[in-house]
Amino acid sequence: MQLTLCEFPVKEVFWGKQTRYLGGVLEVNKEELISSFLDDHRFTRAELEIIKPGESARIINCCDVVEPRVKASGSGRVFPGVLGPIERVGEGRTHRLSGFAVVGSVECRGLTKKGRTAHRSGLIEMSGPGAKISPFGRTINLVLVLTLKEGLTELEANTLVQKAQFGIAERLAQTTLGQEAVCEERLSLNGAESALPKVALIQGYTIQESAPHTGLAIYGCPIRETLATPIHPNEFFDGALTAMALEGMGRHATTWLWQNHPLVREIYRRHGSELNFVGCILQRLTHGTHQEKELNAVNASGAAKLLGADAAVLTWGVSGNSFMDIMMTVGECEKRGIRSVFVSYEHGGKDGTELPFLYFVPEADAVVSVGSAERWIELPSVARVVGPSQTIRTLTFMGPTHPGWPAADRLQLDGPDYIIGGVDLFGGGHLTCRSY
């Protein structure tokens, strides 16, 4: 299976009379997008805003982020199971608008207000220290500012927002059809010498099993009880994995991150020269008993062995419960003779002197830290706020009775988790460490 990923960089975006892409400039007809994708009585407010890197601006109520893509050839449609029927994707030609993102800024009244499944959202900073730690401080962003009517179920609200956001993203990418890409990347698991070390990626993920939408969907279906699932890396690039449209945190992977998975891209870059990429394994984490965790680790490592892996790169996302699962999987891989590298953010407290990891196995002797998720960060005041209101009310720690803060004010946050993309989950950042 071969996928050609065709890149069309976006250097400028402006409102215009038509929607078209030409020479790195994206012209957008706002009225067309609103009438085609946001004209629904279940939206009590639906607006579009353009926001650019370097602006003294803050996007609030941020949930999911997506990169515009469209299938130029090959089976299926981008975001299968959401925009179209479930057809296998990952082959043919896919066009992408790089340097540009569609951001959902959503206010949903009437959904769960307390507990693990409560509606939570984050921030995107376009300048200052918050912009430096998130990829979305460097993208030109089209923001969907949405307020939903009360009385919708969580699944209905999620579907409504997601179809609008993905539909707009696909429509914008359609402007590139028939044009020549700036660069093309051919992605296939074929062509590697048999003598090269065979490497698999084990991607752990956390779900909220008690929520109507668990937080991650494959081909549009929220993932619940499942054992390790092999997946072709090309399926990532066509939107086979999608995040929930109503929740955003720094330690939650966005759809954009699944589309641009940095470890998948880096392993692919070395495929055929330094290693033989044999595929990816999705591993559901957050099991409730130690026996289930043991089964989970044995199953995922066994799947890697069936792929013929000599080595594995393992990574994960969010929660101490999940961390036990993925660390136990590192141990099981090593026991099967699969040399393993674990990529993870660390804790370490506010000054880095506390325990970096919540659990550890002695076999984990090759660990890559992508930075701390617990350091303080101070955000300066901004001149412009984009969102459903001018008050921040839906950060992780805010309960339903919290009065909120003026969104334009200076903010002191106790960690980057409140910034979308603020925690480097899969090694896409550029932090380094020096010993003194």
C-alpha positions in Angstrom: 0.0 0.0 0.0 1.5 3.3 -1.1 0.4 6.8 -0.2 1.7 10.0 -1.8 1.3 12.9 0.5 1.3 16.1 -1.5 2.1 19.3 0.4 0.7 22.7 -0.4 2.1 25.3 2.1 -0.2 28.1 3.3 1.7 31.4 3.7 -1.2 33.8 3.8 -5.0 33.6 4.3 -7.6 36.3 3.7 -11.4 36.6 3.3 -12.5 36.9 -0.3 -15.3 36.4 -2.8 -14.3 32.8 -3.6 -12.5 29.9 -2.0 -9.3 29.1 -3.7 -5.6 28.3 -3.2 -2.9 29.9 -5.4 0.8 30.1 -4.9 0.7 29.6 -1.1 -2.2 32.1 -0.6 -5.6 30.8 0.5 -8.6 32.9 -0.2 -11.7 32.0 1.8 -15.3 32.9 1.1 -16.7 33.1 4.7 -20.3 33.1 3.6 -19.9 29.9 1.6 -18.4 28.0 4.5 -21.0 29.2 6.9 -23.9 28.4 4.6 -22.5 25.0 3.6 -21.3 23.7 7.0 -22.6 25.8 9.9 -26.2 26.6 8.9 -27.9 24.4 11.5 -30.4 25.4 14.1 -28.5 23.5 16.7 -25.8 26.2 16.5 -27.0 29.3 18.4 -23.8 31.0 17.3 -21.5 30.1 14.4 -18.7 32.4 13.3 -15.3 32.1 11.6 -12.2 34.0 12.5 -8.7 34.0 11.0 -5.8 34.3 13.5 -2.1 34.4 12.6 1.2 33.7 14.3 2.7 36.7 16.1 -0.6 38.3 16.9 -1.2 39.4 20.4 -4.1 37.0 20.5 -5.5 34.1 22.5 -8.0 31.4 21.3 -10.2 30.1 24.2 -12.5 27.2 24.5 -10.2 25.2 22.2 -11.1 21.6 21.6 -10.0 19.7 18.5 -7.6 20.9 15.8 -7.4 19.5 12.3 -5.2 19.9 9.2 -7.1 20.3 5.9 -6.6 17.3 3.7 -8.5 15.7 0.7 -8.1 12.5 -1.2 -7.0 13.2 -4.8 -7.0 9.5 -5.7 -7.3 6.2 -3.9 -10.1 4.5 -2.0 -12.2 6.2 0.6 -12.4 9.8 1.8 -10.4 11.7 4.5 -11.8 11.2 8.0 -13.6 7.9 7.0 -16.6 7.1 9.1 -17.2 10.8 9.8 -17.4 12.4 6.4 -18.1 9.3 4.4 -18.6 5.6 4.7 -16.0 3.3 6.3 -13.6 2.5 3.6 -9.9 1.7 4.1 -7.7 4.7 3.5 -3.9 5.1 3.3 -3.3 4.7 -0.4 -3.4 6.8 -3.5 -2.8 10.6 -3.3 -3.7 12.9 -0.5 -3.3 16.7 -0.6 -2.6 18.7 2.6 -2.5 22.4 3.5 0.6 22.6 5.7 1.1 25.5 8.0 -2.6 25.9 8.4 -5.2 24.5 10.8 -8.9 24.5 11.5 -9.6 25.0 15.3 -12.8 24.3 17.1 -13.6 26.9 19.8 -16.8 25.5 21.3 -19.2 26.3 24.1 -21.5 23.4 24.9 -24.1 24.2 27.6 -25.9 21.3 29.2 -23.3 18.6 28.9 -21.6 16.9 31.8 -20.2 19.5 34.2 -18.3 17.5 36.8 -16.0 14.5 37.0 -13.7 12.9 34.5 -16.2 13.3 31.6 -16.9 17.0 32.2 -16.5 19.3 29.2 -13.0 20.7 29.3 -11.2 22.9 26.8 -7.8 24.7 26.5 -6.1 27.7 25.1 -4.0 28.5 22.0 -1.5 31.4 22.3 -0.4 33.2 19.1 2.6 35.0 20.7 4.7 34.9 23.8 5.9 31.8 25.7 2.6 29.9 25.2 3.1 30.1 21.4 6.6 28.6 21.6 5.5 25.3 23.2 2.6 24.5 20.9 2.6 23.8 17.1 -0.6 25.9 16.8 1.2 29.0 17.8 3.0 28.6 14.5 0.1 27.8 12.2 -2.3 30.2 10.6 -5.6 29.2 12.2 -9.2 29.3 11.0 -11.2 29.3 14.1 -14.8 27.9 14.3 -16.4 29.9 17.1 -19.4 27.8 18.0 -22.1 27.8 20.7 -24.5 24.9 20.8 -28.1 25.0 22.0 -28.9 23.2 25.2 -30.5 19.8 25.3 -28.2 18.0 22.9 -26.7 14.7 23.9 -23.0 14.5 24.0 -22.8 12.2 20.9 -25.1 14.5 19.0 -23.1 17.6 19.9 -19.8 15.8 19.0 -21.1 14.7 15.7 -22.5 18.1 14.8 -19.2 19.9 15.6 -16.9 17.3 14.1 -18.7 17.1 10.8 -18.7 20.8 10.4 -15.0 21.1 11.4 -13.8 18.2 9.2 -16.1 19.3 6.3 -14.6 22.8 6.3 -11.1 21.3 6.4 -11.8 19.0 3.5 -13.4 21.8 1.5 -10.4 24.1 1.9 -8.0 21.3 0.9 -10.2 20.7 -2.3 -8.8 24.1 -3.5 -5.6 22.3 -4.3 -7.0 19.6 -6.6 -5.6 19.8 -10.1 -2.5 21.8 -8.9 1.1 20.7 -8.7 2.3 20.2 -5.1 5.4 22.0 -3.8 6.7 18.6 -2.6 5.6 15.0 -2.6 6.3 12.3 0.0 5.8 8.6 -1.1 5.0 6.4 1.9 5.2 2.6 1.6 6.3 -0.2 3.9 7.9 -2.0 0.9 11.4 -1.7 -0.4 13.5 -2.3 2.7 16.4 -4.8 2.8 15.6 -7.8 4.8 18.8 -7.4 6.8 17.7 -4.1 8.3 16.3 -4.2 11.8 12.6 -4.4 11.8 10.9 -1.7 13.9 7.3 -1.3 15.0 5.6 1.6 16.7 3.4 0.7 19.7 1.0 3.6 20.2 -0.7 3.6 23.6 -3.9 5.7 24.1 -6.2 6.5 27.0 -10.0 6.3 26.8 -12.8 7.5 29.0 -14.7 4.2 29.0 -17.7 5.6 30.9 -18.2 8.6 28.5 -20.5 8.5 25.5 -17.5 9.4 23.3 -14.3 7.8 24.7 -12.0 10.4 23.4 -10.5 8.5 20.4 -12.2 7.0 17.4 -11.0 4.8 14.6 -12.9 5.2 11.3 -15.4 7.3 13.2 -16.2 4.6 15.9 -15.2 5.5 19.5 -12.8 2.9 20.7 -13.9 1.0 23.9 -12.9 -2.6 24.9 -10.3 -3.9 22.5 -7.0 -5.7 22.5 -4.0 -4.5 20.5 -4.9 -3.5 16.9 -2.3 -3.5 14.1 -2.8 -0.5 11.8 -0.9 0.6 8.7 1.0 3.9 9.3 -0.5 5.4 6.1 -4.0 5.3 7.7 -2.8 8.0 10.2 -2.3 10.5 7.4 -5.8 10.1 6.0 -7.6 10.8 9.2 -8.5 7.2 10.3 -7.9 8.3 13.9 -9.8 11.2 15.2 -10.1 13.0 18.6 -13.3 14.1 20.3 -14.6 17.4 19.0 -15.7 18.7 22.4 -12.7 18.4 24.6 -9.2 19.8 24.6 -6.1 19.5 26.9 -2.4 19.7 26.4 -2.0 16.0 27.1 -4.8 15.0 24.8 -3.8 14.2 21.2 -5.7 16.3 18.6 -6.8 15.0 15.2 -4.0 17.3 13.8 -1.4 15.3 15.9 -2.7 12.0 14.7 -2.6 13.2 11.1 1.0 14.5 11.6 2.3 11.9 14.0 6.0 12.8 14.4 7.2 9.3 15.4 5.4 7.7 12.4 7.0 10.3 10.1 10.4 9.9 11.6 10.4 6.1 11.5 9.2 6.4 7.9 12.1 8.8 7.1 14.6 6.2 8.1 12.7 3.3 6.4 14.9 1.5 3.9 18.1 3.1 4.9 18.5 2.5 8.7 15.6 0.3 9.5 12.6 -1.6 8.2 9.3 -0.1 9.4 6.9 -3.1 9.8 3.8 -1.2 11.0 2.0 0.3 14.0 0.0 -1.2 16.9 -2.7 0.7 18.7 -2.8 -0.3 22.4 -5.8 0.7 24.6 -4.5 1.6 28.0 -6.3 2.4 31.4 -7.2 -1.1 32.5 -8.7 -1.4 36.0 -7.0 -4.5 37.4 -3.4 -5.7 37.4 -4.4 -8.9 35.6 -5.9 -6.9 32.8 -2.7 -4.8 32.6 -0.6 -8.0 32.3 -2.8 -9.3 29.5 -2.7 -6.0 27.8 1.1 -5.9 27.9 1.5 -9.5 26.8 -1.0 -9.0 23.9 0.7 -5.8 22.6 4.2 -7.2 22.7 2.9 -10.4 21.1 1.4 -8.4 18.2 4.8 -6.7 17.7 6.4 -10.2 17.6 3.9 -11.3 15.0 4.9 -8.3 12.9 8.4 -9.6 13.1 9.7 -6.7 15.0 13.3 -6.7 16.3 12.7 -3.4 18.0 9.9 -1.2 19.1 9.2 2.5 19.8 6.5 3.0 22.4 4.6 6.1 23.3 1.4 7.0 25.0 -0.9 9.7 26.3 -2.2 10.9 29.6 -3.0 9.5 33.1 -1.1 7.5 35.8 -3.2 4.4 35.3 -2.3 4.3 31.6 1.4 4.8 32.4 1.5 1.5 34.2 0.1 -0.3 31.2 2.6 1.2 28.7 5.6 0.7 31.1 4.6 -3.0 31.6 4.5 -3.3 27.8 8.1 -2.1 27.6 9.0 -4.9 30.0 7.2 -7.5 28.0 8.7 -6.4 24.7 12.2 -6.7 26.2 11.4 -10.2 27.6 10.4 -11.3 24.1 13.7 -10.0 22.7 12.2 -6.8 21.2 14.6 -4.0 22.1 12.4 -1.1 23.1 12.7 2.7 23.3 10.0 4.5 25.4 9.1 8.1 24.4 7.3 10.0 27.1 6.8 13.4 28.8 7.8 13.4 32.4 6.5 14.9 35.7 9.2 15.9 38.1 7.3 18.7 39.8 7.7 22.5 39.4 11.5 22.5 39.6 12.3 19.0 38.1 13.5 17.4 41.3 10.5 15.1 42.0 10.0 11.7 40.5 9.8 12.0 36.7 7.8 8.8 36.2 4.9 7.3 38.1 5.9 3.6 37.6 9.0 1.8 36.3 10.2 -1.6 35.2 13.9 -2.5 35.2 13.8 -3.5 31.5 13.1 0.2 30.6 16.7 1.1 30.0 16.2 3.4 26.9 13.8 6.2 27.7 13.5 9.5 25.8 12.0 12.4 27.7 10.1 15.0 25.6 9.9 17.5 28.5 8.0 18.2 31.7 4.2 18.5 31.9 4.3 20.2 35.3 6.4 23.4 35.0 4.7 26.8 35.7 4.0 29.0 32.7 3.1 32.6 32.7 1.1 34.0 29.8 1.1 37.8 29.2 -2.1 39.7 28.6 -3.3 39.9 25.0 -5.0 42.5 22.8 -7.5 40.1 21.1 -9.5 37.1 22.3 -11.2 34.7 19.9 -13.9 32.5 21.4 -17.5 32.2 22.4 -17.1 34.7 25.1 -14.5 37.0 26.7 -14.3 34.9 29.9 -12.3 31.7 30.5 -14.5 29.1 32.3 -13.6 25.6 31.0 -10.0 24.9 31.9 -9.4 21.5 33.5 -9.6 22.6 37.2 -12.6 24.9 36.9 -15.9 23.6 38.3 -19.4 24.5 37.1 -19.7 27.3 39.6 -16.3 28.9 38.9 -16.8 32.6 37.9 -14.0 32.4 35.4 -11.3 34.9 34.4 -11.2 37.8 31.9 -9.7 36.0 28.9 -7.4 38.8 27.8 -5.7 39.1 31.2 -2.3 37.8 32.2 -2.5 34.2 33.2 -0.4 32.1 35.6 -0.8 28.4 34.8 0.5 25.6 36.8 1.5 23.6 33.7 1.4 23.5 29.9 -1.6 21.1 30.0 -4.0 24.0 29.6 -2.5 24.9 26.2 -3.6 22.8 23.3 -0.4 21.1 22.0 1.5 22.4 25.1 2.6 18.9 26.1 4.8 17.2 23.5 3.2 13.7 23.5 4.9 12.0 20.6 8.3 13.7 20.2 7.5 16.4 17.8 9.1 19.2 19.8 12.7 20.5 19.9 13.5 20.6 23.7 17.0 19.5 24.6 18.7 18.9 27.9 22.2 19.8 29.0 24.1 18.5 32.0 26.1 21.0 34.1 
